[in-house]
Amino acid sequence: MTDLPFTLPAPDATRPERQPAKCRRHDNRTWLPETDEWECQRCGHRAAVAVTRRGRSSDRLGKDQERRIERVYGPRKVGEYGDAVDHLGRDFKWQAKASRSLPPRWLAAITEPTHRDILPRSILEPMAHMRPIGGARSPLLIRSYVRQGVPTQDWMFVTSWDWGELHGWPTILGYAVIPGASFLDIHGRDEELR
């Protein structure tokens, strides 16, 4: 042993206090009626009731639409695996986007398959994310517009090259925008071969 006295280092005053770990699920909620919020007693997280409700409603809309797409258009639902592909069909790998808003005017005017040179970024980015997933199938994005009391309106977006190879369109650069009813008339259900 050594004769030197053993001392613990002095606490560092510049070191911040450790924050409590965030909960995976906030079970100890206290409602704060004056602010219309709740607070987790364990970790201190606060959230507005309306935000929580809106998130649950959006999640339910997305899951309902995935089941409807499987029933109407035929691809097998695989969205629970957590990647960018929500459905797999015979010819396409699908990603579904649903909204309760009205469709944009440029899209609502499309009533038959139409070629577009460019599409909005909100459509192009999900199609790019799907490209390396799901094998050799072509990426297809379906936008669904859901309104109470009105039938759901769907439009599919696929590259003109892929649509042309399947259905005799000119194989050119750009995109094919296809309304849901036209897709079923031309392509039929996109069910996987079993």
Backbone as a ProteinNet text record, in pm:
[ID]
protein_1_A
[PRIMARY]
MTDLPFTLPAPDATRPERQPAKCRRHDNRTWLPETDEWECQRCGHRAAVAVTRRGRSSDRLGKDQERRIERVYGPRKVGEYGDAVDHLGRDFKWQAKASRSLPPRWLAAITEPTHRDILPRSILEPMAHMRPIGGARSPLLIRSYVRQGVPTQDWMFVTSWDWGELHGWPTILGYAVIPGASFLDIHGRDEELR
[TERTIARY]
82.6	0	86.7	26	98.9	57.7	140.6	110.8	32.5	8.2	-63.5	-211.1	-268.9	-412.2	-494.7	-599.3	-688.5	-802.9	-822.8	-932.8	-1011.3	-1139	-1225.3	-1214.6	-1222.5	-1215.6	-1337.7	-1317.3	-1427	-1527.4	-1656.1	-1755.2	-1732.5	-1753.2	-1733.3	-1857.4	-1841.7	-1955.1	-2008.5	-1928.1	-1972	-2049.9	-2049.6	-2116.9	-2267.5	-2349.8	-2494.6	-2550.4	-2661.2	-2726.5	-2786.5	-2789.1	-2841.8	-2994.3	-3046.1	-3190	-3252.6	-3374.8	-3439.2	-3464.4	-3456.3	-3476.7	-3620.7	-3637.1	-3770.9	-3842.6	-3971.5	-4051.9	-4074.6	-4083.2	-4124.7	-4274.6	-4344.5	-4489.2	-4522	-4588.1	-4617.5	-4742.4	-4722.1	-4835.6	-4881.3	-4792.6	-4825.5	-4863.9	-4976.8	-5017.4	-5099.9	-5072.6	-5153.5	-5212.3	-5344.1	-5411.4	-5403.3	-5372.3	-5361.5	-5475.8	-5593.1	-5711	-5696.9	-5618.9	-5607.2	-5532	-5450.7	-5375.1	-5417.9	-5510.2	-5554.3	-5435.5	-5347.9	-5231.9	-5228.1	-5141.5	-5111	-4960.4	-4917.8	-4775.7	-4746.8	-4638.6	-4595.3	-4524.7	-4567.1	-4508.6	-4368.4	-4335.9	-4205.5	-4096.2	-4123	-4015.5	-4041.7	-4160.6	-4188.9	-4234	-4252.7	-4296.7	-4437.3	-4459.2	-4591.6	-4637.6	-4766.8	-4823.4	-4966.5	-5008.3	-5145.2	-5238.3	-5356.7	-5455.6	-5491.8	-5506.6	-5545.5	-5438	-5311	-5201.5	-5201.9	-5222.3	-5228.4	-5343.8	-5458.5	-5576.9	-5554.3	-5493.5	-5468.3	-5371	-5268.9	-5174	-5240.3	-5326.8	-5397.3	-5492	-5558.5	-5652	-5578.7	-5461.7	-5383.4	-5332.9	-5290.9	-5244.1	-5358.2	-5476.2	-5592.2	-5629.9	-5625.1	-5655	-5558.7	-5429	-5330.6	-5352.9	-5379.3	-5401.3	-5530.5	-5635.2	-5761.3	-5741.7	-5665.5	-5643.1	-5556.9	-5459.3	-5378.2	-5465.1	-5557.2	-5646.9	-5739.9	-5789.3	-5877.9	-5804.4	-5679.6	-5600.7	-5580.2	-5551.8	-5534.9	-5664.4	-5775.5	-5905.3	-5944.6	-5922.8	-5968.9	-5870.4	-5741	-5643.2	-5562.3	-5564.4	-5505.6	-5367.1	-5278.6	-5144.3	-5148.7	-5052.8	-5045	-4986.7	-5050.3	-5008	-4883.4	-4775.5	-4650.6	-4599.1	-4684.1	-4642.4	-4595.6	-4635	-4595.7	-4447.7	-4374.4	-4232.6	-4144.8	-4201.8	-4131.2	-4044.3	-4049.1	-3970.9	-4062.7	-4013.2	-4089	-4198.4	-4200.6	-4299.7	-4416.2	-4538.7	-4657.7	-4727.4	-4717	-4782.9	-4691	-4703.8	-4632.9	-4734.9	-4725.9	-4813.4	-4732.5	-4799	-4733.3	-4633.3	-4674.4	-4591.7	-4534.5	-4597.1	-4559.1	-4533.1	-4446.1	-4431.9	-4497.5	-4590	-4678.5	-4640.5	-4660.1	-4659.1	-4786.1	-4856	-4984.3	-4968.8	-5031.5	-5039.4	-5186.1	-5238.8	-5380.3	-5393.7	-5499.7	-5525.2	-5675.3	-5715.4	-5856.2	-5883.9	-5782.5	-5801.8	-5854.9	-5889.9	-5931.7	-5808.8	-5821.7	-5705.6	-5671.9	-5545.5	-5510.5	-5581.9	-5605.2	-5681.5	-5617.4	-5483.3	-5417.5	-5441.5	-5451.5	-5472.8	-5620.1	-5709	-5852	-5894.5	-5820	-5852.6	-5814.4	-5734.2	-5689.8	-5795	-5860.2	-5965.9	-5930.9	-5817.5	-5770.3	-5617.8	-5552.4	-5406	-5340.9	-5251.2	-5190.4	-5039.9	-4965	-4819.9	-4788.7	-4696.4	-4646.7	-4494.7	-4432.8	-4286.7	-4226.3	-4291.3	-4238.4	-4355	-4325.6	-4426	-4375.1	-4463.4	-4417.5	-4322	-4238.9	-4139.8	-4205.3	-4326	-4395.9	-4431.3	-4426.8	-4452.3	-4320.5	-4226.6	-4100.6	-4012.9	-4006.7	-3920.5	-3963.4	-4093.5	-4131.4	-4104.5	-4121.4	-4092.2	-3943.1	-3857.9	-3713.9	-3675.8	-3742.7	-3713.1	-3749.4	-3850.3	-3893.4	-3802.9	-3730.6	-3655.1	-3568.9	-3487.9	-3401.4	-3470.4	-3597.4	-3668.2	-3767.2	-3792.1	-3900.1	-3864.7	-3738.3	-3699.5	-3716.5	-3748.5	-3753.2	-3886.2	-3977.9	-4106.3	-4085.9	-4174.8	-4167.4	-4234.1	-4179.9	-4243.4	-4369.7	-4473.1	-4600.6	-4643.9	-4675.8	-4727	-4874.9	-4956.2	-5100.2	-5136.7	-5202	-5252.3	-5402.6	-5452.8	-5595.5	-5646.3	-5758.4	-5822.7	-5956.4	-5967.6	-6082.2	-6163.2	-6290.3	-6381.2	-6508.2	-6561.7	-6683.4	-6800.5	-6873.6	-6989.4	-6957.9	-6830.3	-6787.6	-6700.6	-6715.4	-6627.8	-6480	-6395.8	-6251.1	-6199.1	-6115.9	-6055.9	-5908.6	-5866	-5727	-5662.8	-5533.5	-5450.5	-5321.7	-5275.1	-5149.7	-5044.4	-4921.1	-4808.1	-4701.7	-4659.9	-4559.1	-4478.2	-4355	-4278.3	-4342.5	-4339.2	-4396.3	-4325.6	-4198.2	-4121.9	-4179.3	-4200.3	-4254.1	-4396.7	-4479.6	-4618.1	-4620.2	-4529.4	-4522.1	-4482.2	-4387.4	-4347.8	-4460.8	-4546.1	-4657.7	-4777.7	-4804.8	-4931.5	-4920	-4802.8	-4789	-4783.4	-4759.5	-4738.1	-4601.5	-4576.9	-4440.5	-4347.8	-4236.1	-4142.5	-4051.5	-4098.5	-4027.2	-4003.1	-3917.1	-3893.3	-4013.2	-4043.6	-4157.8	-4238.9	-4362.2	-4445	-4585.1	-4645.1	-4784.8	-4867.1	-4973.2	-5066.8	-5196.5	-5241.8	-5355.4	-5461	-5584.5	-5691.6	-5719.3	-5770.1	-5791	-5878.7	-5992.2	-6082.5	-6014.1	-5937.5	-5865.1	-5759.3	-5693.4	-5592.6	-5655.3	-5770.7	-5837.5	-5882.6	-5930.3	-5974.5	-5857.8	-5743.8	-5630.1	-5543.1	-5505.6	-5409.8	-5478.7	-5593.8	-5659	-5599.6	-5637.5	-5584.3	-5439.1	-5358.9	-5214.9	-5185.4	-5248.2	-5229.6	-5103.8	-5032.7	-4914.8	-4956.5	-4873.9	-4899.6	-4861.7	-4949.2	-4924.8	-4885.9
-118	0	123.9	228.1	354.6	436.9	528.2	615.9	739.8	754.3	872.9	861.5	968.3	963	956.3	877.3	863.5	962.7	1047.3	1143.4	1136	1155.4	1160.9	1297.2	1302.5	1433.4	1517.9	1646.1	1738.3	1738.8	1751.4	1754.6	1874	1852.5	1956.4	2044.3	2169.5	2262.1	2294.1	2275.9	2308.4	2193.9	2078.6	1961.8	1972.7	1960.4	1973.8	1850.9	1871.1	1759.2	1666.5	1540.5	1441.5	1453.6	1460.4	1470.9	1333.1	1324.8	1193.6	1136.6	1005.8	939.5	960.1	977.3	992.7	858.2	862.6	740.5	688.6	558	502.1	519.3	509.3	529	607.5	719.3	808	757.5	672.6	615.8	701.7	776.4	856.5	998.1	1011.5	1142.1	1218.2	1346.4	1436.6	1539.3	1552.7	1646.5	1785.6	1881.4	2021.1	2096.6	2103.4	2159.5	2306.5	2383.3	2525.6	2548.8	2453.3	2469.5	2371.2	2280.9	2175.8	2090.1	2058.4	1973.7	1865.7	1768.2	1670	1667.3	1621	1613.7	1477.5	1415.3	1287.4	1315.2	1248.9	1271.3	1212.5	1115.6	1050.1	1131	1175.5	1240.8	1389.1	1438.9	1580.5	1620	1522.7	1553.3	1612.5	1719	1782	1777.6	1758.6	1757.9	1807.9	1873.3	1923	1807.6	1809.3	1704.3	1700.4	1816.1	1821	1759.4	1780	1723.8	1571.8	1520.4	1376.3	1316.1	1380.3	1330.9	1333	1439.3	1450.4	1342.5	1312.5	1207.8	1071.3	1041.5	913	904.4	1015.3	1017.4	995.9	1057	1039.5	896.2	838.7	700.3	606.2	628.6	545	561.2	684.4	707.7	629.3	634.3	563.6	413.2	356.2	211.1	170.1	250.2	220.7	221.7	318.5	328.3	213.4	169.3	54.3	-70.5	-91.8	-208.2	-193.5	-71.4	-48.2	-71.3	-26.3	-45.5	-194.2	-269.6	-414	-477.9	-435.3	-491.9	-451.8	-325.1	-275	-307.2	-281.6	-291.5	-421.2	-496.6	-629.1	-651.2	-550.8	-583.2	-626.4	-708.6	-759.1	-651.8	-629.7	-527.4	-574.1	-494	-524.9	-403.3	-304.2	-180.3	-198.6	-308.7	-330.9	-364.3	-385.3	-418.3	-294.1	-175	-52.4	10.5	-35.8	33	120	169.5	265.5	200.5	68.4	-0.4	-44.2	-5	-40.7	-165.4	-190.6	-305.4	-362.4	-493.3	-557.6	-625.2	-594.2	-655.4	-734.7	-780.4	-856.9	-769.6	-647.4	-559.7	-439.7	-398.9	-274.8	-296.4	-210.4	-194.1	-60.8	-60.8	52.6	125.2	257.4	336.6	420.1	419.8	488	618.1	722.7	851	891.1	923	958.2	1096.1	1166.2	1299.6	1323.2	1403.9	1442.3	1574.8	1632.4	1759.1	1732.1	1838.2	1824.7	1804.9	1730.6	1716.2	1849.6	1873.4	1997.1	2003.7	2124.9	2142	2072.8	2076.6	2013.6	1862.5	1804.1	1660.5	1624.9	1704.7	1678.9	1686.2	1760.5	1773.2	1649	1560.2	1439.5	1330.1	1293	1191.7	1066.8	1067.7	951.1	950.5	837.8	835.1	947.9	1019.4	1139.9	1138.2	1187.2	1200.8	1338	1340.8	1466.6	1460.7	1570.8	1575.3	1577.4	1645.5	1658.9	1653.7	1608.1	1598.7	1672.9	1705.4	1771.2	1682.2	1745.7	1676.8	1577.3	1609.1	1521.4	1386.4	1377.6	1251.4	1187.5	1269	1214.7	1152.7	1215.2	1163.2	1025	1000.4	863.9	761	799.3	704.9	669.5	767.6	742.8	652.8	670.5	586.9	440.7	416.4	279.4	207.2	279.4	219.9	99.5	108.9	-6.3	-118.8	-104.3	-202.4	-280	-404.8	-479.5	-545.5	-564.2	-636.4	-556.4	-628	-567.3	-498.3	-496.3	-430	-279.6	-218.1	-73.1	0.2	114.7	189.8	259.4	254.4	320.6	390.2	518	593.9	615.8	588	612.4	719.8	825.5	933.2	917.9	906.2	890.8	1015.4	1065.9	1183.8	1138.7	1144.1	1090.5	1206.1	1211.6	1313.9	1243.3	1286.6	1226.1	1252.1	1146.7	1158.7	1158.1	1148.2	1149	1025.3	953.3	838.1	879.8	793	818.8	828.8	929.9	949.5	909.1	826.5	779.8	821.5	854.5	874	798.2	727.3	654.1	729.8	723.6	787.3	680.6	666.3	569	631	586.1	643.2	604.2	693.3	664.4	546.3	530.6	419.5	285.9	273.9	149.2	123.9	228.2	213.2	178.1	238.4	211.5	68.5	14	-124.5	-222.4	-189.5	-278.2	-261.8	-137.5	-109.9	-39.3	-41	10	160.8	231.6	376	400.1	521	552	547.2	479.1	468.7	591	696.5	824.1	863.1	959.8	1009.9	1090.2	1080.2	1150.4	1053.8	1093.6	1018.5	1001.8	888.9	864.3	887.3	965.7	990	921.5	825.6	741.9	748.3	788.2	781.1	635.6	613.1	477.9	391.8	446.1	368	330.2	421.6	392.5	286	289.6	188.8	49.2	34.8	-95.9	-137.9	-43.4	-76.7	-122.2	-55	-82.7	-195.8	-185.9	-281	-397.2	-372	-472.4	-472.7	-570.8	-581.5	-626	-568.9	-597.5	-703	-818.3	-925.5	-1004	-1042.1	-1125.4	-1262.6	-1322.7	-1459.5	-1553.7	-1644.5	-1736.5	-1872
0	0	0	-44.8	-45.5	74.3	111.6	224.7	181.8	50.7	4.5	41.4	89	122.5	-6.2	-3.4	-118.6	-103.3	-204	-199.3	-329.1	-315.4	-432.9	-498.1	-628.1	-693.3	-656.3	-654.2	-622.2	-736.6	-707.5	-815.8	-907.5	-1035.1	-1135.8	-1140.6	-1109.7	-1105.4	-1244.7	-1349.5	-1485.2	-1549.1	-1488.8	-1544.7	-1519.4	-1623.4	-1603.1	-1531.6	-1462	-1395.6	-1499.8	-1468.8	-1561.3	-1567.2	-1688.5	-1709.5	-1695.4	-1645.2	-1636.4	-1776	-1785.5	-1915	-1961.6	-2092.7	-2148.7	-2145.8	-2123.6	-2119.7	-2260.8	-2273.4	-2401.4	-2417.9	-2307.8	-2307.4	-2181	-2196.8	-2083.8	-2011.9	-1909.9	-1837.8	-1721.3	-1661.8	-1543.5	-1584.3	-1654.8	-1705.9	-1603.1	-1596.5	-1516.4	-1611.3	-1606.7	-1696.6	-1638.4	-1722.6	-1682.8	-1750.9	-1688.2	-1757	-1794.5	-1720.9	-1754.1	-1884.2	-1927.3	-2050.9	-2159.2	-2129.8	-2221.9	-2265.6	-2170.1	-2193	-2087	-2109.5	-2007	-1986.6	-1869.3	-1837.5	-1776.5	-1819.7	-1764	-1631.6	-1524.8	-1393.3	-1381.9	-1464.8	-1456.1	-1525.1	-1651	-1727.2	-1754.6	-1724.2	-1743	-1882.2	-1972.3	-2109.5	-2106.1	-2186.8	-2196.7	-2340.7	-2359.6	-2494.2	-2488.7	-2594.9	-2604.4	-2640.1	-2584.3	-2608.8	-2757.1	-2820.2	-2961.8	-3050.7	-3016.9	-3096.1	-3085.1	-2964.6	-2943.9	-3022.3	-3017.6	-3088.6	-3239.8	-3290.9	-3434.4	-3481.7	-3402.2	-3437.9	-3444.6	-3348.7	-3349.4	-3467.9	-3499.8	-3611.6	-3744.1	-3761.2	-3883.1	-3896.5	-3785.4	-3787	-3827.2	-3771.8	-3805.1	-3952.5	-4005.1	-4146.5	-4235.4	-4205.2	-4285	-4284.8	-4168.3	-4159.8	-4229.6	-4214.7	-4284.3	-4435.6	-4485.5	-4629.6	-4680.5	-4601.3	-4643.3	-4659	-4566.5	-4578.2	-4698.2	-4723.6	-4837.8	-4969.5	-4979.2	-5101.5	-5128	-5023.4	-5040.4	-5091.3	-5038.4	-5077.8	-5220.1	-5258	-5387.8	-5500.2	-5478.9	-5587.1	-5586.7	-5476.6	-5476.9	-5421.5	-5405.4	-5356.1	-5208.9	-5171.2	-5033.1	-4941.6	-4827.4	-4732.3	-4657.4	-4664.4	-4594.6	-4517.1	-4494	-4428.1	-4286.3	-4221.8	-4082.4	-4066.1	-4176.2	-4167.1	-4152.2	-4164.8	-4130.8	-4237.4	-4362.4	-4465.3	-4550.4	-4662.3	-4743.3	-4826.7	-4837.2	-4919.2	-4830.5	-4868.4	-4791	-4844.2	-4975.6	-5039.1	-5146.9	-5170.3	-5281	-5370.9	-5499.7	-5597.7	-5698.4	-5801.7	-5907.8	-5983.6	-6020.3	-6103.2	-6028.4	-5917	-5850.1	-5702.1	-5647.6	-5502.9	-5470.8	-5379.3	-5353.8	-5226	-5228.6	-5107	-5107	-4993.4	-4982.8	-4904.2	-4954.7	-4885.8	-4884.1	-4766.4	-4754.4	-4690.8	-4729.7	-4678	-4669.6	-4572.5	-4562.4	-4634.2	-4692.9	-4764.2	-4904.7	-4974.1	-5113.7	-5201.5	-5312.2	-5401.4	-5466.5	-5499.4	-5569.5	-5704.8	-5752.4	-5877.5	-5996.3	-6005.8	-6119.3	-6119.2	-6000	-5990	-6011.2	-5957.1	-5973.3	-6119.6	-6202	-6344.7	-6425	-6367.7	-6439.4	-6422.8	-6533.2	-6528.8	-6608.9	-6677.5	-6752.1	-6743.5	-6774.4	-6763.4	-6842.6	-6776.5	-6832.5	-6809	-6907.6	-6892.7	-6833.6	-6736.7	-6679.9	-6681.4	-6722.3	-6726.3	-6586.6	-6493.9	-6358.1	-6260.5	-6138.8	-6033	-5910.2	-5816.3	-5692.9	-5613.3	-5536.5	-5454.4	-5357.5	-5308.4	-5214.5	-5277.1	-5408.1	-5478	-5521.3	-5568.5	-5619.7	-5510.3	-5393	-5287	-5238.4	-5209.9	-5170.1	-5279.2	-5406.1	-5514.1	-5516.4	-5489.6	-5486.3	-5369.3	-5254.6	-5138.2	-5162.5	-5245.6	-5272.1	-5371.3	-5452.8	-5563.6	-5520	-5412.4	-5380.1	-5302.8	-5268.4	-5185.4	-5271.9	-5239.2	-5303.2	-5434.9	-5463.6	-5583.3	-5710.9	-5820	-5953.6	-5983.3	-5891.9	-5915.7	-5931.2	-6006	-6028.3	-5912.1	-5867.3	-5759.5	-5807.8	-5725.4	-5753.7	-5625.9	-5636.7	-5523.1	-5545.8	-5445	-5454.6	-5353.3	-5402.2	-5316.5	-5305.7	-5182.9	-5157.1	-5087.2	-5135.5	-5075.3	-5019	-4887.3	-4814.7	-4758.1	-4792	-4738.7	-4692.6	-4581.1	-4528.4	-4623.3	-4657.1	-4744	-4892.1	-4928.7	-5069	-5090.6	-5203	-5226.4	-5230.1	-5180.3	-5179.4	-5322.3	-5347.6	-5479.5	-5472.7	-5568.4	-5574.1	-5705.4	-5698.8	-5817.7	-5794.9	-5899.1	-5893.5	-5973.3	-5925.9	-5992.3	-6015.8	-6140.4	-6178.4	-6292.3	-6313.1	-6423.1	-6556.1	-6652.7	-6784.6	-6849	-6821.3	-6877.2	-6829.6	-6697.7	-6641.9	-6690.8	-6693.6	-6739.6	-6888.4	-6965	-7108.2	-7139.8	-7063.2	-7085.9	-7057.4	-6961.2	-6927.2	-7019.6	-7065.9	-7132.9	-7267.6	-7329	-7464.3	-7478	-7368.8	-7377.9	-7437.8	-7489.1	-7532.4	-7409.9	-7421.9	-7310.1	-7313.1	-7248.6	-7243.7	-7098.8	-7079.3	-6944.8	-6899.2	-6772.9	-6715.9	-6631.4	-6604.9	-6511.2	-6566.7	-6534.2	-6568.2	-6442	-6455.2	-6345.6	-6385.2	-6304.5	-6341.4	-6231.7	-6263.9	-6164.1	-6126.5	-6006.9	-5956.8	-6045.7	-6095	-6179.5	-6311	-6368.3	-6492.9	-6470.6	-6354.5	-6323.4	-6325.5	-6261.3	-6259.1	-6398.6	-6479.8	-6615.9	-6703.3	-6693.5	-6781.2	-6726.6	-6602.5	-6544.7	-6471.9	-6414.5	-6332.1	-6192	-6114	-5976.9	-5982.9	-5896.3	-5893.7	-5786.2	-5799.1	-5700.9	-5733.6	-5627.1	-5645.8	-5696.2	-5778.8	-5824	-5711.1	-5680.3	-5568.3	-5617.7
[MASK]
++++++++++++++++++++++++++++++++++++++++++++++++++++++++++++++++++++++++++++++++++++++++++++++++++++++++++++++++++++++++++++++++++++++++++++++++++++++++++++++++++++++++++++++++++++++++++++++++++

